[in-house]
Amino acid sequence: MNVLIAYASVHGSTASIAHRIGEVLAGHGERTEVRPMDELGDGVHGHDAFVLGSAVHEMTWLPPATEFVSRNRDVLADRPVWLFSVGMPAALREPWRRLAPKEESDITEPLLRLLTPEGHRLFSGVIRPEHLPRSGRLMFKALGFRYGDYRDWDDVRRWAEEIARSLAADRRGAAL
Ligand SMILES: Cc1cc2nc3c(=O)[nH]c(=O)nc-3n(C[C@H](O)[C@H](O)[C@H](O)COP(=O)(O)O)c2cc1C
């Protein structure tokens, strides 16, 4: 299948996760294209399946990502679509960490009005002091959050392998 892995990223961690997903799917025999969403117009018709991801800012997808979904909702409506978000749940300490499931539903709620994905994952990315304005750094410190690279590559691989299995099952179903 032709799988488009499209992403919106500011500091690169969402892009790196998108590329890793692309590598895993390619390793399972899929034809993959990994592209930033703001370089893709509505030229998505040639793809059979989609994996779409965005960095999370203020508990929502970045504008290029929500715009991409709105612009292409007709094509996305009748092909399998997986979504992933990259935030910083792993950087949080208790009690904030308990809010991660709530954040996940806040992130997906507007997206689910536009499409019906096969699944959604909230991954942790990279958060560095230089990514935040001064006010954000002060709040980050006051709440006891920790800077770092929280990407969990095994988790990303496992999720991509689930997608690969689902695509293979679709293919087998289509061949019957
Ligand atoms: C201005 C700003 C706002 C952010 N807001 C959130 C947020 O609301 N929720 C969250 O989980 N992560 C938030 N983050 C963390 C980022 O989503 C995280 O660092 C992610 O790895 C960034 O992805 P990128 O490297 O692809 O830009 C924020 C980061 C920045 C810089």
Ligand as a Chemical Component Dictionary entry (heavy atoms), coordinates in Angstrom:
data_LIG
# 
_chem_comp.id                   LIG 
_chem_comp.type                 NON-POLYMER 
_chem_comp.pdbx_formal_charge   0 
_chem_comp.three_letter_code    LIG 
# 
loop_
_chem_comp_atom.comp_id 
_chem_comp_atom.atom_id 
_chem_comp_atom.alt_atom_id 
_chem_comp_atom.type_symbol 
_chem_comp_atom.charge 
_chem_comp_atom.model_Cartn_x 
_chem_comp_atom.model_Cartn_y 
_chem_comp_atom.model_Cartn_z 
_chem_comp_atom.pdbx_ordinal 
LIG C1  C1  C 0 5.032  26.648 23.367 1  
LIG C2  C2  C 0 4.868  25.189 23.705 2  
LIG C3  C3  C 0 3.651  24.736 24.203 3  
LIG C4  C4  C 0 3.492  23.365 24.521 4  
LIG N1  N1  N 0 2.277  22.940 24.990 5  
LIG C5  C5  C 0 2.129  21.623 25.285 6  
LIG C6  C6  C 0 0.870  21.129 25.766 7  
LIG O1  O1  O 0 -0.103 21.866 25.914 8  
LIG N2  N2  N 0 0.780  19.808 26.058 9  
LIG C7  C7  C 0 1.843  18.942 25.918 10 
LIG O2  O2  O 0 1.686  17.748 26.209 11 
LIG N3  N3  N 0 3.037  19.375 25.450 12 
LIG C8  C8  C 0 3.194  20.693 25.143 13 
LIG N4  N4  N 0 4.400  21.135 24.687 14 
LIG C9  C9  C 0 5.495  20.175 24.536 15 
LIG C10 C10 C 0 5.698  19.781 23.084 16 
LIG O3  O3  O 0 4.542  19.295 22.492 17 
LIG C11 C11 C 0 6.809  18.742 23.008 18 
LIG O4  O4  O 0 7.991  19.381 23.394 19 
LIG C12 C12 C 0 6.965  18.126 21.623 20 
LIG O5  O5  O 0 8.036  17.190 21.668 21 
LIG C13 C13 C 0 7.249  19.165 20.562 22 
LIG O6  O6  O 0 7.300  18.544 19.301 23 
LIG P1  P1  P 0 8.264  19.083 18.144 24 
LIG O7  O7  O 0 9.699  18.880 18.615 25 
LIG O8  O8  O 0 7.925  18.259 16.961 26 
LIG O9  O9  O 0 7.949  20.548 17.929 27 
LIG C14 C14 C 0 4.578  22.469 24.356 28 
LIG C15 C15 C 0 5.801  22.958 23.858 29 
LIG C16 C16 C 0 5.954  24.293 23.529 30 
LIG C17 C17 C 0 7.273  24.757 22.972 31 
# 
loop_
_chem_comp_bond.comp_id 
_chem_comp_bond.atom_id_1 
_chem_comp_bond.atom_id_2 
_chem_comp_bond.value_order 
_chem_comp_bond.pdbx_ordinal 
LIG C1  C2  SING 1  
LIG C2  C3  SING 2  
LIG C2  C16 DOUB 3  
LIG C3  C4  DOUB 4  
LIG C4  N1  SING 5  
LIG C4  C14 SING 6  
LIG N1  C5  DOUB 7  
LIG C5  C6  SING 8  
LIG C5  C8  SING 9  
LIG C6  O1  DOUB 10 
LIG C6  N2  SING 11 
LIG N2  C7  SING 12 
LIG C7  O2  DOUB 13 
LIG C7  N3  SING 14 
LIG N3  C8  DOUB 15 
LIG C8  N4  SING 16 
LIG N4  C9  SING 17 
LIG N4  C14 SING 18 
LIG C9  C10 SING 19 
LIG C10 O3  SING 20 
LIG C10 C11 SING 21 
LIG C11 O4  SING 22 
LIG C11 C12 SING 23 
LIG C12 O5  SING 24 
LIG C12 C13 SING 25 
LIG C13 O6  SING 26 
LIG O6  P1  SING 27 
LIG P1  O7  DOUB 28 
LIG P1  O8  SING 29 
LIG P1  O9  SING 30 
LIG C14 C15 DOUB 31 
LIG C15 C16 SING 32 
LIG C16 C17 SING 33 
# 
